[in-house]
Amino acid sequence: MEKDVGFTVIELLIVIAIISIIAAIAVPNLMSANIRAKVSGVKADMGSIAIAL
């Protein structure tokens, strides 16, 4: 008697759903962190320009 090895379609769909949910939560947080970093960089540049003037 040989045992089948592998994943069923339902198991794969559940894993894909879990990964999608995690990505839906993580992507907006990463995007807002990127925007905050750019804003901080612009503030630092403007401060340097103000000192130079």
C-alpha positions as a Markdown table, in Angstrom:
| # | Residue | x | y | z |
|---|---|---|---|---|
| 1 | Met | 0.0 | 0.0 | 0.0 |
| 2 | Glu | 1.6 | 3.3 | -1.2 |
| 3 | Lys | 0.9 | 6.6 | 0.6 |
| 4 | Asp | 0.3 | 9.7 | -1.5 |
| 5 | Val | 2.7 | 12.5 | -0.7 |
| 6 | Gly | 1.8 | 16.1 | -1.3 |
| 7 | Phe | -0.6 | 18.9 | -0.5 |
| 8 | Thr | -4.3 | 19.0 | -1.4 |
| 9 | Val | -5.8 | 21.9 | -3.3 |
| 10 | Ile | -7.6 | 23.0 | -0.2 |
| 11 | Glu | -4.4 | 23.1 | 1.8 |
| 12 | Leu | -2.7 | 25.2 | -0.8 |
| 13 | Leu | -5.7 | 27.6 | -1.0 |
| 14 | Ile | -5.7 | 28.1 | 2.8 |
| 15 | Val | -2.0 | 28.9 | 2.7 |
| 16 | Ile | -2.5 | 31.4 | -0.1 |
| 17 | Ala | -5.3 | 33.0 | 1.8 |
| 18 | Ile | -3.2 | 33.4 | 4.9 |
| 19 | Ile | -0.3 | 34.9 | 3.0 |
| 20 | Ser | -2.7 | 37.3 | 1.3 |
| 21 | Ile | -4.2 | 38.4 | 4.6 |
| 22 | Ile | -0.7 | 39.0 | 6.0 |
| 23 | Ala | 0.4 | 40.9 | 2.9 |
| 24 | Ala | -2.8 | 43.1 | 3.1 |
| 25 | Ile | -1.9 | 44.1 | 6.6 |
| 26 | Ala | 1.9 | 44.6 | 6.0 |
| 27 | Val | 1.9 | 46.5 | 2.7 |
| 28 | Pro | 0.1 | 49.7 | 4.0 |
| 29 | Asn | 2.4 | 49.8 | 7.0 |
| 30 | Leu | 5.5 | 49.6 | 4.8 |
| 31 | Met | 4.2 | 52.2 | 2.5 |
| 32 | Ser | 3.5 | 54.7 | 5.3 |
| 33 | Ala | 6.9 | 54.0 | 6.8 |
| 34 | Asn | 8.4 | 54.8 | 3.4 |
| 35 | Ile | 6.5 | 58.1 | 3.2 |
| 36 | Arg | 7.6 | 59.1 | 6.8 |
| 37 | Ala | 11.2 | 58.4 | 5.8 |
| 38 | Lys | 10.9 | 60.7 | 2.8 |
| 39 | Val | 9.3 | 63.4 | 4.8 |
| 40 | Ser | 12.1 | 63.2 | 7.4 |
| 41 | Gly | 14.6 | 63.5 | 4.6 |
| 42 | Val | 13.0 | 66.6 | 3.2 |
| 43 | Lys | 12.8 | 68.2 | 6.6 |
| 44 | Ala | 16.5 | 67.6 | 7.1 |
| 45 | Asp | 17.3 | 69.0 | 3.7 |
| 46 | Met | 15.3 | 72.1 | 4.3 |
| 47 | Gly | 17.0 | 72.6 | 7.6 |
| 48 | Ser | 20.4 | 72.3 | 5.9 |
| 49 | Ile | 19.3 | 74.9 | 3.3 |
| 50 | Ala | 18.1 | 77.3 | 6.0 |
| 51 | Ile | 21.4 | 77.1 | 7.8 |
| 52 | Ala | 23.3 | 77.6 | 4.5 |
| 53 | Leu | 21.3 | 80.7 | 3.8 |
